[in-house]
Amino acid sequence: MHWIIKYLAPMFHQPKKRLGQHFLQDKNIAERICDALIIPVCEDTGRGKERRAESGENERSEERKEESEKRPEANFSVLEVGPGLGVLTQFLYPLYKDKLFLVEIDNDLIPALKSNYPLIKDQIFEKDFLELDLGSIFKTPVAVIGNFPYNISSQILFKIVDDRRIVQIMVGMFQKEVAQRVVSLPGNKVYGLLSVWVQCFYNIEYLFTVNEGSFFPPPKVKSAVIRLIRKESEPECNTKLLLQIIKAAFNQRRKTLRNSLGEYKMHFEKIKDQELLSKRAETLGYEEYIMLAQVFDKFI
């Protein structure tokens, strides 16, 4: 009998379709996801170094040097979203201990999590992540990690951006199509609102693809793991206006900006590069949207 089925049987628990539950069953994939968090481990444990040595990472000195330069400050917490059966938690807890927090919407899974991790039982929240007030819980930077439900992928990414002053890094598994959209560049057919908005605030990496058989029950599509690392500085513009401009442009993505951004036409003459207005939404990089917000904001 598969270990997940054995685990769920005593709880009479079936994966809940309404919650988009597809439990990760491949522990090797789980470990790779946790390794991608690239933040400092607790000083009293050598587990991180041991795991990296076992995986052959000691032979990739240049890669490790590059990753170490991305590490956030040490005063942080780790928030796992949707721990489910704890397949990621089992690797995170030995590393981060009392810095680890969990948020799980499925109340049937909460007792097992609290039983397996009693030292952080008061840091396990039975709540929808989208409704979690990170600012009231965390006063220091947070690293978010999780195998995210496909049905709320976009909402999760928008929340990460909304909470960007707290969320310094995110490692997450999404539907492959969503992951590709987030990392896509101008001119790509999947490049869109989500791509531009996230890229305004985070550096993004597509880490690896995960096949359907790594889950129980298996989804109908492939998944992918991406990493977001917050940029050092905010865009120097009105970010509320920035989002409005991006939305307006992509709501009519087949039209040129001269038409899709018609509500701002009284400010078009202030744009230095007038050829920009003859382009479509998917051809502009996030820097150009920031420039438009800067120009329009001066006259609104």
C-alpha positions as CSV (number, residue, x, y, z in Angstrom):
1,M,0.0,0.0,0.0
2,H,1.3,3.5,-0.9
3,W,2.5,5.5,2.1
4,I,0.0,8.3,1.4
5,I,-2.9,5.9,1.3
6,K,-1.7,4.3,4.6
7,Y,-1.4,7.8,6.1
8,L,-4.9,8.9,5.1
9,A,-6.7,5.7,5.9
10,P,-6.8,6.1,9.8
11,M,-8.3,9.6,9.2
12,F,-10.8,8.4,6.7
13,H,-9.5,11.3,4.6
14,Q,-10.0,11.6,0.8
15,P,-8.3,14.3,-1.1
16,K,-10.7,17.2,-1.5
17,K,-11.4,18.3,-5.0
18,R,-12.9,21.7,-3.8
19,L,-9.5,22.5,-2.2
20,G,-7.5,21.4,-5.2
21,Q,-5.7,18.7,-3.1
22,H,-3.0,16.8,-5.0
23,F,-0.6,15.6,-2.3
24,L,3.0,15.5,-3.3
25,Q,4.2,11.9,-2.8
26,D,7.8,12.1,-4.2
27,K,10.1,12.9,-1.3
28,N,13.0,13.6,-3.6
29,I,11.0,16.4,-5.2
30,A,10.0,17.6,-1.8
31,E,13.6,17.8,-0.7
32,R,14.6,19.7,-3.9
33,I,11.8,22.2,-3.2
34,C,13.1,22.8,0.3
35,D,16.7,23.1,-0.8
36,A,15.6,25.8,-3.2
37,L,14.6,28.1,-0.3
38,I,18.3,29.2,0.0
39,I,18.0,30.9,3.3
40,P,20.2,30.3,6.4
41,V,19.5,27.3,8.6
42,C,19.5,27.3,12.4
43,E,23.0,27.5,13.8
44,D,22.7,24.4,15.9
45,T,22.0,22.0,13.1
46,G,24.2,20.7,10.3
47,R,21.4,19.0,8.5
48,G,21.4,21.6,5.7
49,K,25.1,21.0,4.9
50,E,24.7,17.3,5.2
51,R,21.8,17.2,2.8
52,R,23.5,19.4,0.2
53,A,26.6,17.2,0.4
54,E,24.6,14.0,0.0
55,S,23.0,15.5,-3.1
56,G,26.3,16.3,-4.7
57,E,25.9,20.1,-4.2
58,N,29.4,20.3,-2.8
59,E,30.6,19.9,-6.3
60,R,28.8,22.9,-7.6
61,S,30.8,25.6,-5.8
62,E,30.1,28.3,-8.3
63,E,26.4,27.7,-8.1
64,R,26.5,27.7,-4.3
65,K,28.4,31.0,-4.4
66,E,25.9,32.6,-6.7
67,E,23.0,31.4,-4.5
68,S,24.6,32.6,-1.3
69,E,24.6,36.1,-2.7
70,K,20.8,35.9,-3.0
71,R,20.2,34.9,0.6
72,P,17.9,37.1,2.6
73,E,18.9,38.5,6.0
74,A,19.1,36.0,8.8
75,N,16.3,37.4,10.9
76,F,13.4,35.7,9.2
77,S,10.6,33.3,9.5
78,V,9.5,30.5,7.1
79,L,5.8,30.1,6.3
80,E,4.7,26.9,4.7
81,V,1.3,27.2,2.9
82,G,-0.8,24.1,2.7
83,P,1.5,21.6,4.4
84,G,-1.1,18.8,3.9
85,L,0.5,15.6,5.0
86,G,3.8,17.3,5.9
87,V,5.9,16.1,3.0
88,L,7.7,19.4,2.8
89,T,7.4,20.0,6.6
90,Q,9.5,16.9,7.4
91,F,12.5,18.6,5.6
92,L,11.8,22.2,6.8
93,Y,11.3,21.5,10.5
94,P,14.8,20.2,11.3
95,L,16.3,23.3,9.6
96,Y,14.1,26.1,10.8
97,K,12.5,24.8,14.0
98,D,10.7,27.5,15.9
99,K,11.1,29.9,12.9
100,L,8.7,27.6,11.0
101,F,5.0,28.5,10.7
102,L,2.3,26.5,8.9
103,V,-1.1,27.5,7.4
104,E,-3.5,24.8,6.4
105,I,-7.2,25.3,5.4
106,D,-8.2,21.6,5.7
107,N,-9.2,21.2,9.4
108,D,-9.1,17.4,9.0
109,L,-5.3,17.6,8.6
110,I,-4.6,20.0,11.5
111,P,-4.6,17.4,14.4
112,A,-1.9,15.2,12.7
113,L,0.3,18.3,12.0
114,K,0.1,19.4,15.6
115,S,0.8,15.9,16.8
116,N,3.8,15.5,14.5
117,Y,5.2,18.9,15.3
118,P,4.2,19.7,18.9
119,L,6.9,22.3,19.4
120,I,5.3,24.6,16.8
121,K,1.6,23.6,17.4
122,D,0.8,27.2,18.3
123,Q,2.3,28.3,15.0
124,I,0.0,26.1,12.9
125,F,-2.9,28.2,11.6
126,E,-6.2,26.7,10.5
127,K,-7.0,29.3,7.9
128,D,-7.1,30.2,4.2
129,F,-3.7,31.7,3.3
130,L,-5.5,34.3,1.2
131,E,-7.1,35.6,4.3
132,L,-4.1,35.5,6.5
133,D,-2.9,38.9,7.8
134,L,0.9,38.4,7.5
135,G,1.6,41.9,8.9
136,S,-0.1,41.1,12.2
137,I,1.8,37.8,12.6
138,F,5.3,38.6,11.3
139,K,7.5,41.6,12.3
140,T,10.5,40.3,10.4
141,P,11.0,39.1,6.8
142,V,9.2,35.9,5.7
143,A,10.1,33.2,3.3
144,V,7.0,31.5,1.9
145,I,7.1,28.0,0.5
146,G,4.4,25.5,-0.6
147,N,2.8,23.2,-3.1
148,F,0.0,25.6,-4.1
149,P,-3.5,24.6,-5.2
150,Y,-3.9,25.2,-8.9
151,N,-7.3,26.8,-8.5
152,I,-6.0,29.8,-6.6
153,S,-2.5,30.2,-8.1
154,S,-3.0,33.7,-9.4
155,Q,-4.6,34.9,-6.1
156,I,-1.6,33.5,-4.2
157,L,0.8,35.4,-6.4
158,F,-1.1,38.6,-6.1
159,K,-1.1,38.2,-2.3
160,I,2.6,37.6,-2.3
161,V,3.1,40.9,-4.2
162,D,0.6,42.7,-1.9
163,D,2.7,41.5,1.1
164,R,6.0,42.1,-0.6
165,R,7.4,44.2,2.3
166,I,7.2,41.1,4.4
167,V,7.6,38.3,1.9
168,Q,11.3,38.4,0.9
169,I,11.4,35.1,-0.9
170,M,9.0,32.5,-2.2
171,V,9.5,29.0,-3.5
172,G,6.3,27.4,-4.8
173,M,5.0,24.7,-7.0
174,F,2.3,25.7,-9.4
175,Q,0.6,24.4,-12.5
176,K,3.4,24.4,-15.2
177,E,1.3,26.8,-17.4
178,V,1.1,29.3,-14.5
179,A,4.8,29.0,-13.8
180,Q,5.7,29.6,-17.4
181,R,3.4,32.6,-17.5
182,V,5.1,34.2,-14.5
183,V,8.6,33.9,-15.8
184,S,7.7,34.7,-19.5
185,L,9.2,37.7,-21.3
186,P,7.7,40.3,-23.6
187,G,6.7,38.8,-27.0
188,N,5.8,35.4,-25.5
189,K,2.2,34.4,-26.1
190,V,1.7,33.5,-22.4
191,Y,3.1,36.9,-21.2
192,G,0.4,38.8,-19.5
193,L,-0.8,40.8,-16.5
194,L,0.5,38.3,-13.9
195,S,4.0,38.2,-15.6
196,V,4.4,42.0,-15.6
197,W,3.0,42.6,-12.1
198,V,5.2,40.0,-10.4
199,Q,8.3,41.0,-12.3
200,C,7.9,44.6,-11.2
201,F,8.8,43.5,-7.6
202,Y,10.5,40.1,-7.8
203,N,13.4,38.4,-9.6
204,I,11.9,35.1,-10.8
205,E,13.5,31.8,-11.6
206,Y,11.9,28.7,-13.2
207,L,13.6,25.9,-11.3
208,F,12.3,22.5,-12.5
209,T,9.3,20.7,-13.9
210,V,7.4,18.0,-11.9
211,N,5.5,15.2,-13.6
212,E,1.9,14.2,-12.8
213,G,3.0,10.9,-11.2
214,S,4.7,12.7,-8.3
215,F,1.2,13.4,-6.8
216,F,-1.7,11.6,-5.3
217,P,-4.1,11.8,-6.9
218,P,-2.2,12.7,-10.1
219,P,-3.3,15.9,-11.7
220,K,-4.0,16.1,-15.4
221,V,-1.2,18.6,-16.1
222,K,2.4,19.0,-15.2
223,S,3.6,21.2,-12.4
224,A,6.7,23.4,-12.0
225,V,8.6,25.0,-9.2
226,I,9.6,28.7,-9.3
227,R,11.5,30.9,-7.0
228,L,10.8,34.6,-6.3
229,I,13.4,36.9,-4.6
230,R,12.3,40.4,-3.8
231,K,14.1,43.2,-5.6
232,E,16.2,45.5,-3.5
233,S,14.0,48.6,-4.3
234,E,10.4,49.3,-5.1
235,P,9.5,50.8,-8.5
236,E,9.6,54.6,-8.2
237,C,6.0,55.2,-9.1
238,N,2.5,55.0,-7.8
239,T,2.0,51.2,-7.7
240,K,-1.8,51.5,-7.6
241,L,-1.7,53.4,-10.8
242,L,0.9,51.0,-12.2
243,L,-1.5,48.1,-11.7
244,Q,-4.4,50.0,-13.3
245,I,-2.3,50.7,-16.4
246,I,-1.2,47.0,-16.7
247,K,-4.7,45.8,-16.3
248,A,-6.1,48.3,-18.9
249,A,-3.4,47.3,-21.4
250,F,-4.0,43.6,-21.1
251,N,-7.7,43.8,-21.0
252,Q,-7.5,44.8,-24.6
253,R,-4.2,43.1,-25.5
254,R,-4.9,42.9,-29.2
255,K,-5.2,46.6,-29.4
256,T,-2.3,49.1,-29.4
257,L,-1.7,51.1,-26.2
258,R,-3.0,54.2,-27.9
259,N,-6.4,52.5,-27.8
260,S,-6.2,50.3,-24.7
261,L,-4.9,53.2,-22.6
262,G,-7.4,55.6,-24.0
263,E,-8.5,56.9,-20.6
264,Y,-5.0,58.4,-20.3
265,K,-4.8,59.9,-23.8
266,M,-4.6,63.5,-22.5
267,H,-1.2,62.6,-21.2
268,F,0.1,60.8,-24.3
269,E,2.1,63.8,-25.5
270,K,4.2,63.7,-22.4
271,I,5.6,60.3,-23.4
272,K,9.1,60.7,-24.9
273,D,9.0,57.6,-27.0
274,Q,5.8,58.0,-29.0
275,E,6.3,54.7,-30.9
276,L,5.5,53.0,-27.6
277,L,1.8,53.9,-28.2
278,S,1.8,51.9,-31.4
279,K,2.8,48.7,-29.5
280,R,0.6,46.1,-27.9
281,A,0.6,45.2,-24.3
282,E,2.5,41.9,-24.6
283,T,5.5,43.7,-26.3
284,L,6.3,45.9,-23.3
285,G,8.7,45.0,-20.5
286,Y,7.8,45.7,-16.9
287,E,10.2,48.7,-16.9
288,E,8.2,50.4,-19.7
289,Y,5.0,50.0,-17.7
290,I,6.7,51.6,-14.7
291,M,7.8,54.5,-17.0
292,L,4.2,55.0,-18.1
293,A,3.0,55.1,-14.5
294,Q,5.7,57.7,-13.7
295,V,4.6,59.9,-16.6
296,F,0.9,59.7,-16.1
297,D,1.2,60.2,-12.3
298,K,2.8,63.6,-12.8
299,F,-0.4,64.9,-14.5
300,I,-3.2,63.1,-12.7
